[in-house]
Amino acid sequence: MADESWRLPNSVQQLAANMQEPPSQYLLREQELLGGNLAGAEMPEPITTIDLGLLSSSNDPEEAAKLRSVLKTWGFFQTSMMDSVMAASREFFHLPLEEKKKCSNLIDGKHFQVEGYGNDQVRTQDQRLDWSDRLHHEHYAGGQGPRIADALKI
């Protein structure tokens, strides 16, 4: 069986601690930079402000359109909830690496799953990788949350 260890990248935090420059699979080629296919190119505009007074007291189509847009773009907009999620996320990323690894997106250190802490799935040896570690978490109300919910204390 061929060595497929390249499918299991180390976390960026581990790589950054042990080397001076990123490995080649994290470097974008000039044509990739010029192609405009960078994540920032698709980021939404600044956060929309909705006047709830206008929304509830009148039939203002502009405020209703802004509300629809926010719900489609962000999925939720209650600032206290967003603040709590952001604070929990920051707390998670400030944990020591060994604690974050308990929420790994690799099952048994080998099999990729979308949910968890780590990198994107690596499908080919020449795939360009993002220089970032991620935490993907889904929580369904009423369900039994996965171990990540406990780690985030949500």
C-alpha positions as CSV (number, residue, x, y, z in Angstrom):
1,M,0.0,0.0,0.0
2,A,1.4,3.4,-1.0
3,D,2.2,6.0,1.7
4,E,-0.7,8.4,1.9
5,S,0.5,10.4,4.9
6,W,0.2,13.6,2.8
7,R,-3.6,13.3,3.2
8,L,-3.2,14.1,6.9
9,P,-1.6,17.5,7.2
10,N,-0.3,18.8,10.5
11,S,-2.1,21.8,12.0
12,V,-0.8,25.2,10.9
13,Q,0.0,25.9,14.5
14,Q,2.3,22.9,14.6
15,L,3.9,23.8,11.3
16,A,4.5,27.4,12.3
17,A,6.2,26.3,15.5
18,N,8.7,24.1,13.7
19,M,9.7,25.9,10.5
20,Q,10.8,29.3,9.1
21,E,8.7,29.2,5.9
22,P,5.4,27.5,4.9
23,P,5.7,24.3,2.9
24,S,5.2,24.6,-0.8
25,Q,1.6,23.3,-0.8
26,Y,0.6,26.5,1.2
27,L,2.1,28.9,-1.3
28,L,-0.1,30.3,-4.1
29,R,1.4,30.4,-7.6
30,E,1.4,33.8,-9.4
31,Q,-1.4,32.7,-11.7
32,E,-3.5,31.7,-8.7
33,L,-3.0,35.1,-7.2
34,L,-3.9,36.9,-10.4
35,G,-7.0,34.7,-11.0
36,G,-9.0,36.5,-8.3
37,N,-10.1,33.2,-6.7
38,L,-9.2,34.3,-3.2
39,A,-11.6,33.9,-0.3
40,G,-11.6,37.6,0.5
41,A,-13.0,38.3,-2.9
42,E,-16.3,36.7,-1.8
43,M,-16.7,38.2,1.6
44,P,-20.0,40.0,2.3
45,E,-20.2,43.7,2.7
46,P,-19.9,45.2,6.2
47,I,-22.6,44.1,8.7
48,T,-26.0,45.6,7.9
49,T,-27.8,47.6,10.5
50,I,-31.5,47.1,10.7
51,D,-33.8,49.6,12.3
52,L,-36.3,47.4,14.2
53,G,-38.4,50.4,15.0
54,L,-38.9,51.0,11.3
55,L,-39.4,47.4,10.6
56,S,-42.2,47.0,13.2
57,S,-43.9,50.3,12.9
58,S,-44.2,50.7,9.2
59,N,-44.4,48.9,5.9
60,D,-40.8,49.9,4.9
61,P,-39.7,47.6,2.0
62,E,-36.1,48.8,2.3
63,E,-35.9,47.6,6.0
64,A,-37.6,44.3,5.1
65,A,-35.2,43.8,2.2
66,K,-32.2,44.4,4.6
67,L,-33.7,41.9,7.0
68,R,-34.1,39.3,4.3
69,S,-30.5,39.9,3.1
70,V,-29.1,39.5,6.6
71,L,-31.0,36.3,7.2
72,K,-29.8,34.9,3.9
73,T,-26.1,36.0,4.4
74,W,-25.5,35.4,8.1
75,G,-28.2,33.0,9.1
76,F,-28.6,34.8,12.4
77,F,-28.1,38.3,13.6
78,Q,-28.8,38.5,17.3
79,T,-25.8,40.4,18.5
80,S,-25.6,38.9,22.0
81,M,-25.6,35.4,20.4
82,M,-23.0,36.3,17.8
83,D,-20.9,37.8,20.6
84,S,-21.2,34.6,22.6
85,V,-20.2,32.4,19.7
86,M,-17.2,34.7,18.8
87,A,-16.1,34.6,22.5
88,A,-16.4,30.8,22.7
89,S,-14.5,30.5,19.4
90,R,-11.7,32.8,20.6
91,E,-11.5,30.8,23.9
92,F,-11.2,27.6,21.9
93,F,-8.4,28.9,19.7
94,H,-6.5,30.1,22.7
95,L,-6.4,26.6,24.2
96,P,-3.2,24.6,24.1
97,L,-2.8,22.5,20.9
98,E,-3.3,19.3,22.8
99,E,-6.7,20.4,24.0
100,K,-7.7,21.5,20.5
101,K,-6.6,18.1,19.2
102,K,-9.3,16.5,21.4
103,C,-11.8,18.0,18.9
104,S,-9.8,16.8,15.8
105,N,-11.6,16.5,12.4
106,L,-9.6,13.2,12.0
107,I,-11.3,10.1,13.3
108,D,-8.6,7.9,14.9
109,G,-6.0,10.3,13.4
110,K,-6.6,8.9,9.9
111,H,-10.1,9.5,8.6
112,F,-11.3,13.0,7.7
113,Q,-14.7,14.3,8.8
114,V,-15.9,17.8,8.1
115,E,-16.8,18.6,11.7
116,G,-13.9,19.3,14.1
117,Y,-10.6,21.2,14.5
118,G,-8.0,21.0,11.8
119,N,-7.5,21.6,8.1
120,D,-9.5,21.0,5.0
121,Q,-9.6,17.5,3.5
122,V,-6.5,16.9,1.3
123,R,-7.6,15.1,-1.9
124,T,-4.4,15.4,-4.1
125,Q,-0.7,15.8,-3.4
126,D,-0.5,19.0,-5.3
127,Q,-3.6,20.6,-3.8
128,R,-3.1,24.1,-2.5
129,L,-3.8,24.3,1.3
130,D,-5.0,27.3,3.3
131,W,-2.6,28.6,5.9
132,S,-5.2,28.3,8.7
133,D,-6.6,25.9,11.2
134,R,-10.4,25.7,11.4
135,L,-13.1,24.6,13.7
136,H,-16.3,23.4,12.1
137,H,-19.1,22.8,14.4
138,E,-22.8,22.1,13.9
139,H,-25.3,22.1,16.8
140,Y,-28.9,21.1,16.4
141,A,-31.3,22.3,19.0
142,G,-32.7,19.4,21.0
143,G,-30.2,16.9,19.8
144,Q,-27.2,15.4,21.5
145,G,-24.4,17.8,20.7
146,P,-21.0,16.3,19.7
147,R,-17.9,16.5,21.8
148,I,-17.0,19.9,20.4
149,A,-20.0,21.5,22.1
150,D,-18.6,20.4,25.4
151,A,-15.2,21.8,24.5
152,L,-16.7,25.2,23.6
153,K,-19.0,25.1,26.6
154,I,-22.0,26.1,24.5
